Amino acid sequence: MGRLNPEGDPPSGHRKQRSPNMINRSSGRRGQSTIPEEPRPYVGFAMDATGQTSGLAQGGVHTLVLAGSGVGKSRRVLVPSICLWEESVVAVSAKSDLAEMSARIRASRGGPMYVMDLTGQADWAKLPDDVIRVASDPCALLTWDENGSNDDSALGLAELLTKLGTLGMGGTGGGGGDSAFWMQLALGTLACLVQAGGYYPDPETGEHIWGGGIDWVMRAALDTGDGEEDAEGDLTTPNWNTAARRAALMDSAHVDEVIASKLLDPKQRDSIGINLRVALGNWKKRTVRGKAGDVPFSPDLLEQPGSTLYLVSPDDGGGASAAASVIESLVRHWKQHAITRRLPKIQMVIDECPQICPLPNLDQYIGVMRSYGMHFLVATQHSSQFEKRFGEKDAKVLLNIFPSILVGVGAIEKELIDQAAWTVKPTERKVSSIGSGGQENVSADQTTSLTGAELLPRSMDEARLIVRGLPGTLVKLVDYEHMMSRAAA
């Protein structure tokens, strides 16, 4: 597999700029006056009244796929969507199957291809030889704003790591009472540590130096620097003091947070330290941190149209939370740069989302990311899995806001299906009767036009596409190998 600099690229302000001609097809080209059609995830083929296919079905800008295990949602929905998408793609799965089925076709797009294995068990033998291995390192996920600061990015990342830390311990990503207070108080210190583990400027040359990444941060979190005689200007020893010195070279506002935390009494500092370790606990596993020589993944790697990232994530807390941090970093990067840099439209294909890539802010992504050219195709076996991970309230919000939901066999979503049937206008029928005087009495009676059971798909070859809560239509699902063989014929 290919290799890049194992320490990653320097901050975006020091990177080679993209050519202005590197503009994806869907976002338009210079000189065009028409508004191009917005790309959407693949959701199957539309069918006419006789069951014959009539072109691609039209889903929403984001789609939730609900289908049971073993019914082919990867081969019939996820892989076709990956293959048909012309621009950048991120594909998250519990195994390397999505990559094995689609990598050769994606390679024809011409963009770079990256793989991240958080399980240590993925088989990349069937992938192209020039695939580049990348690792999950939060310090490489920081982004710089137009003023050259990554303070906001570091704080946002600290908030995410804190949420994901509680998810990794079996929580729902939140906290309350005294626990929430100390989680909040630790954010500034964590942000400073993450900044220090990333790139910081050499005080003599100004050249950006890699700070050691998550490995350095995890060691620094354990040592406040008290009781030690730090050498003046020490920028190496992993502790809070060194983190503050590195961050000060970047004029970070989070330096003051570290100083304030160190002034607390020992028990209070211990509480902050505990929260730091919880937030960073997901990276204790070597399989999550990656192998020596792996490239730390950074969001700008997917700026080139046609680029692909395959991410294999386990269903345990640590690896799954690391996967979520990668998605979050891409969301933040596209929010910040999609318009000004004219970034490509990117599709996020996430299989078994609640288990292997829990996204605490998924409802926010569905609400706003279409405006930044990011489209989600999220799959799970049943909507109740979101309830278990995030709670009933948040799960209900997700179902209500997804522009389209594709329901396959094996997912008996009674409430969702019944609600879709309820939106159909009742049928009015006339009822006549003969009165006692022999006259005919006519009255109107309204009856339900559809029942939920009528909307359910009955085989692996079809699914119910619910658009904006309406009943939508049955769509035909075809195995990707059949689709590709027909396309090649």
C-alpha positions in Angstrom: 0.0 0.0 0.0 1.1 3.6 -0.6 2.6 5.7 2.1 2.6 9.4 2.9 4.6 11.4 5.5 3.8 9.5 8.7 3.6 12.8 10.5 0.9 14.1 8.2 0.7 17.4 6.4 1.3 20.8 8.0 -1.6 23.2 8.7 -3.7 24.2 5.8 -2.2 27.6 5.6 1.1 25.9 4.6 -0.3 23.4 2.2 -0.2 23.5 -1.5 -3.3 25.1 -2.8 -5.8 23.2 -4.9 -6.0 24.1 -8.6 -9.1 26.3 -9.3 -9.9 23.9 -12.1 -10.4 21.0 -9.8 -14.1 21.5 -9.7 -16.4 18.5 -9.5 -19.1 17.9 -12.1 -22.1 18.3 -9.8 -21.0 21.6 -8.3 -20.6 23.2 -11.8 -17.8 24.7 -13.8 -16.7 28.2 -14.6 -18.9 29.9 -17.1 -22.0 27.9 -16.5 -25.1 29.9 -15.8 -27.5 27.0 -15.0 -27.9 25.5 -11.5 -26.8 21.8 -11.7 -28.9 19.0 -10.3 -28.1 18.2 -6.7 -26.7 14.7 -6.2 -28.5 12.3 -4.0 -27.7 8.9 -2.5 -28.9 5.9 -4.5 -32.1 4.4 -3.2 -33.0 1.8 -5.9 -35.0 1.9 -9.1 -38.4 3.3 -9.6 -41.1 0.9 -10.7 -44.3 1.5 -12.7 -47.7 -0.1 -12.1 -46.6 -3.3 -13.7 -43.4 -3.7 -11.7 -41.1 -2.7 -14.5 -38.2 -0.4 -13.6 -38.3 3.1 -15.0 -35.0 4.7 -14.0 -33.4 5.6 -10.7 -35.8 6.3 -7.8 -35.7 9.9 -6.5 -34.9 9.9 -2.7 -34.0 12.8 -0.5 -30.6 14.6 -0.1 -30.1 12.3 2.9 -31.5 8.8 3.4 -31.9 6.5 6.3 -31.9 2.8 5.4 -33.7 0.4 7.7 -33.4 -3.3 6.9 -32.8 -6.5 8.8 -29.5 -8.4 8.9 -28.7 -10.7 5.9 -31.2 -9.1 3.5 -28.5 -7.5 1.2 -28.7 -3.8 2.1 -24.9 -3.6 1.6 -24.9 -5.3 -1.9 -28.2 -3.7 -3.0 -28.1 -0.2 -1.6 -24.8 0.9 0.0 -22.3 -0.4 -2.5 -24.3 0.8 -5.5 -24.5 4.3 -3.9 -20.7 4.3 -3.3 -20.1 3.2 -6.9 -22.5 5.7 -8.6 -21.3 8.7 -6.6 -19.0 10.7 -8.9 -17.2 12.7 -6.2 -15.7 12.1 -2.7 -17.0 9.2 -0.6 -16.5 8.0 3.0 -17.7 4.5 3.6 -17.9 3.1 7.2 -18.6 -0.5 7.9 -17.9 -3.2 10.5 -15.9 -5.3 8.0 -13.9 -4.6 4.8 -16.8 -5.8 2.7 -17.8 -2.4 1.4 -14.3 -1.7 0.2 -13.9 -5.2 -1.3 -17.0 -4.7 -3.4 -16.5 -1.1 -4.5 -12.8 -0.2 -4.4 -12.0 -1.2 -8.0 -14.9 0.8 -9.3 -14.1 3.8 -7.1 -10.5 3.7 -8.3 -11.8 4.5 -11.8 -12.8 8.0 -10.5 -9.1 8.8 -10.4 -8.9 10.2 -6.9 -6.7 8.9 -4.0 -8.0 6.1 -1.9 -7.5 5.8 1.9 -8.2 3.0 4.3 -8.5 3.2 8.1 -8.8 0.0 10.1 -9.9 0.5 13.7 -10.4 -3.3 14.2 -6.9 -4.6 13.3 -8.7 -7.4 11.4 -9.6 -5.9 8.0 -8.4 -7.6 4.8 -7.2 -5.2 2.2 -5.9 -7.8 -0.2 -8.6 -7.1 -2.8 -8.0 -3.4 -2.9 -5.8 -1.5 -5.5 -2.0 -1.5 -4.6 -1.8 2.2 -4.3 -4.2 2.4 -1.4 -2.9 4.6 1.5 -3.3 3.5 5.1 -4.4 6.2 7.5 -4.7 6.3 11.3 -7.2 8.0 13.6 -5.5 10.8 15.5 -7.6 13.6 16.9 -4.7 16.0 16.8 -4.5 15.7 13.0 -8.2 16.5 12.8 -7.8 20.2 13.8 -8.6 22.8 11.2 -7.4 26.4 11.0 -9.6 29.4 10.4 -8.9 32.4 8.2 -7.0 34.0 11.0 -4.6 31.1 11.3 -6.1 29.9 14.6 -7.4 26.4 15.6 -8.8 27.5 19.0 -12.4 26.9 17.9 -11.6 23.6 16.2 -9.7 22.4 19.3 -12.6 23.3 21.6 -15.1 21.7 19.3 -13.0 18.6 19.2 -12.6 18.5 23.0 -16.4 18.7 23.3 -16.8 15.8 20.9 -14.1 13.7 22.6 -15.9 14.2 25.9 -19.2 13.1 24.5 -17.6 10.1 22.8 -15.8 9.2 26.0 -19.1 8.7 27.8 -20.5 6.8 24.8 -17.5 4.5 25.0 -18.3 3.7 28.6 -21.9 2.8 27.7 -23.5 6.2 28.3 -25.6 8.3 25.9 -23.1 11.1 25.3 -24.4 13.4 28.0 -24.0 14.1 31.7 -25.7 15.8 34.6 -25.1 17.3 38.0 -21.7 17.4 39.4 -20.3 15.2 36.6 -21.4 17.6 33.9 -19.8 20.5 35.8 -16.3 18.8 35.9 -16.7 17.7 32.2 -17.3 21.3 31.3 -14.4 22.5 33.4 -12.0 20.1 31.7 -12.8 21.2 28.2 -10.3 24.0 28.0 -7.5 21.9 29.3 -8.3 19.1 26.9 -8.4 21.6 24.0 -5.0 22.9 25.0 -3.6 19.3 25.1 -5.0 18.4 21.7 -3.5 21.6 20.2 -0.1 20.8 21.7 -0.2 17.3 20.3 -0.8 18.6 16.8 1.3 21.1 14.9 3.0 24.0 16.7 5.5 26.6 15.5 9.2 26.2 16.3 10.1 29.2 18.5 13.3 29.8 16.5 12.4 29.0 12.9 8.6 29.3 12.9 8.5 26.0 11.0 5.5 23.9 12.1 6.5 20.8 14.1 4.4 17.7 14.7 3.7 17.5 18.4 3.5 13.7 18.7 -0.2 13.3 18.2 -2.6 11.4 20.5 0.2 9.3 22.0 1.8 12.4 23.4 -1.5 13.8 24.5 -2.4 10.7 26.5 0.9 10.8 28.4 0.6 14.6 29.0 -2.9 14.2 30.4 -1.5 12.0 33.2 1.0 14.6 34.4 0.1 18.1 35.6 3.8 19.0 35.8 3.7 19.7 39.6 6.6 18.6 41.6 8.9 18.7 38.6 11.6 21.2 37.8 10.8 21.9 34.1 13.7 23.1 32.1 13.1 26.6 30.9 11.6 26.4 27.4 11.0 22.7 27.6 8.8 21.8 24.6 9.2 18.0 24.8 8.2 16.5 28.2 4.6 15.4 28.0 2.7 17.3 30.7 0.3 20.2 31.2 3.1 22.7 31.5 4.6 21.8 28.1 1.2 21.7 26.5 0.7 25.3 27.7 4.0 26.4 26.3 3.4 24.9 22.9 -0.1 26.4 22.8 1.2 29.8 23.8 3.4 29.8 20.7 0.1 29.7 18.8 -1.5 32.5 20.9 -4.1 29.9 22.1 -6.8 31.2 24.3 -6.8 27.8 26.0 -3.5 28.4 27.8 -5.3 30.3 30.5 -7.6 27.3 31.1 -4.6 25.1 31.9 -3.2 27.8 34.2 -6.5 28.1 36.0 -6.8 24.3 36.3 -3.4 24.1 37.9 -4.4 26.7 40.5 -7.2 24.5 41.8 -6.7 22.3 44.9 -5.4 18.8 44.3 -8.8 17.1 44.5 -10.3 19.4 42.0 -7.4 18.9 39.6 -7.9 15.2 40.0 -11.5 15.6 38.9 -10.3 17.4 35.8 -7.7 14.7 35.2 -10.3 11.9 35.4 -12.4 13.6 32.8 -9.4 14.0 30.5 -8.7 10.3 30.8 -12.3 9.4 30.1 -12.3 11.7 27.0 -9.1 10.1 25.7 -9.8 6.5 26.7 -11.0 5.5 23.3 -7.5 5.7 22.0 -5.9 3.4 24.5 -6.2 0.5 22.0 -3.3 0.2 19.6 -5.7 -0.9 16.9 -7.5 2.5 17.2 -4.3 4.5 17.2 -3.0 2.7 14.1 0.4 1.2 13.2 3.7 3.1 13.1 4.1 4.7 9.7 0.3 5.1 9.1 -0.7 8.6 8.0 -2.7 10.6 10.5 -6.0 11.2 8.7 -6.9 14.9 8.2 -10.1 16.1 6.5 -8.3 17.9 3.6 -7.2 14.5 2.2 -10.7 14.2 0.7 -10.8 17.6 -1.0 -9.8 16.1 -4.3 -12.9 15.0 -6.3 -13.1 11.2 -6.6 -11.2 10.6 -3.4 -12.4 7.7 -1.1 -12.0 6.8 2.5 -12.9 3.3 3.7 -13.2 3.1 7.4 -13.6 -0.2 9.2 -14.9 0.3 12.8 -15.7 -2.2 15.6 -18.9 -2.3 17.5 -17.2 -1.6 20.8 -17.0 1.8 22.4 -13.4 2.8 21.7 -13.1 2.1 18.0 -16.7 3.3 17.3 -16.1 6.6 19.0 -12.8 7.1 17.1 -14.8 6.5 13.8 -17.3 9.1 14.9 -14.5 11.7 15.5 -13.4 11.2 11.9 -16.9 12.0 10.6 -17.2 15.0 12.9 -13.9 16.4 11.7 -15.1 16.1 8.1 -18.4 17.9 9.0 -16.5 20.8 10.6 -14.0 21.0 7.6 -16.8 21.0 5.0 -18.7 23.7 7.0 -15.7 25.9 7.1 -14.3 25.4 3.6 -16.9 23.9 1.3 -18.1 27.3 -0.1 -14.8 29.2 -0.1 -12.7 26.3 -1.6 -15.5 24.9 -3.7 -15.0 21.5 -2.2 -16.5 18.4 -3.9 -19.9 17.0 -3.0 -19.2 14.3 -0.5 -21.3 11.2 0.4 -21.1 9.7 3.9 -22.1 6.1 3.7 -22.4 4.6 7.2 -23.5 1.1 7.8 -24.8 0.0 11.3 -24.4 3.6 12.4 -25.6 3.3 16.1 -23.2 0.4 16.7 -20.0 1.2 14.9 -20.1 5.0 14.3 -22.4 6.7 16.9 -22.9 10.3 15.9 -24.3 12.4 18.8 -24.9 15.3 16.4 -26.4 13.4 13.5 -29.7 15.3 13.7 -27.8 18.5 13.2 -25.9 17.1 10.2 -29.1 16.1 8.5 -30.5 19.5 9.2 -27.7 21.7 7.7 -25.0 19.7 5.8 -26.9 19.6 2.5 -26.0 23.3 2.2 -22.3 22.5 2.4 -22.4 19.6 -0.1 -22.4 16.7 2.3 -25.0 14.0 1.9 -25.6 11.1 4.4 -26.7 7.5 3.6 -27.1 5.9 7.0 -28.1 2.3 7.6 -29.2 0.3 10.6 -31.3 -2.8 11.2 -34.1 -1.0 13.1 -34.7 2.5 14.4 -34.9 1.2 18.0 -31.1 0.9 17.8 -30.9 4.7 17.8 -33.1 4.7 20.9 -30.7 2.4 22.8 -27.7 4.5 21.8 -29.0 8.1 22.2 -32.4 7.8 23.9 -36.0 7.8 22.7 -36.3 11.5 22.3 -33.2 11.9 20.0 -34.1 8.8 18.0 -37.6 10.2 17.3 -36.1 13.5 16.1 -33.9 11.6 13.6 -36.9 9.7 12.1 -38.8 12.9 11.8 -36.2 14.9 10.0 -34.6 12.4 7.5 -35.7 13.6 4.0 -36.2 10.0 2.9 -36.3 6.6 4.6 -35.8 3.3 2.8 -37.5 0.4 4.6 -36.4 -3.0 3.5 -37.5 -6.5 4.7 -36.7 -7.5 8.2 -37.3 -4.0 9.7 -40.9 -4.0 11.0 -41.2 -0.3 11.6 -44.9 -0.3 12.5 -45.1 3.2 13.9 -43.2 4.7 10.9 -45.2 2.7 8.3 -48.5 3.4 10.0 -47.7 7.1 10.1 -46.9 7.1 6.4 -50.2 5.3 5.6 -52.1 7.9 7.8 -51.0 10.7 5.5 -53.0 9.3 2.6 -56.2 11.2 2.0 -59.2 9.1 3.1 -61.4 7.6 0.4 -65.0 8.9 0.4 -67.7 6.5 -0.5 -71.4 7.0 -0.8 -73.8 4.8 1.3 -77.4 4.6 0.4 -80.3 3.2 2.4 -84.1 3.0 2.1 -86.0 4.8 4.7 -89.3 3.7 6.4 -91.2 5.7 3.9 -89.5 4.1 1.0 -87.3 7.0 0.1 -83.6 6.6 -0.6 -81.2 8.2 1.8 -77.6 8.9 0.6 -74.8 9.7 2.9 -71.0 10.1 2.6 -68.6 7.9 4.5 -64.8 8.3 4.7 -62.6 5.2 5.0 -58.9 4.7 5.3 -57.3 4.4 1.9 -54.2 2.4 3.0 -53.1 0.4 5.9 -49.5 0.1 7.1 -49.3 -3.6 6.2 -50.0 -2.7 2.5 -46.8 -0.5 2.5 -44.4 -3.2 3.7 -41.9 -4.7 1.2 -42.3 -8.4 0.8 -38.9 -9.5 -0.7 -35.2 -8.7 -0.7 -35.7 -7.3 -4.2 -37.9 -4.3 -3.1 -38.1 -1.7 -0.4 -40.5 1.1 0.6 -39.2 4.6 -0.1 -40.8 7.0 2.3 -40.2 10.6 1.3 -40.9 13.4 3.8 -43.2 11.1 5.8 -45.5 10.3 2.8 -46.1 6.7 1.7 -43.7 7.2 -1.3 -43.4 4.1 -3.5 -42.0 0.6 -3.7 -38.6 0.6 -5.3 -36.7 -2.2 -6.9 -33.3 -3.2 -5.4 -30.7 -5.0 -7.5 -27.5 -6.7 -6.5 -24.5 -4.5 -7.4 -22.8 -7.2 -9.4 -25.8 -7.4 -11.7 -25.9 -3.6 -12.0 -22.3 -3.4 -12.9 -22.4 -6.3 -15.4 -25.3 -4.6 -17.2 -23.5 -1.3 -17.2 -20.4 -2.9 -18.8 -22.4 -4.8 -21.4 
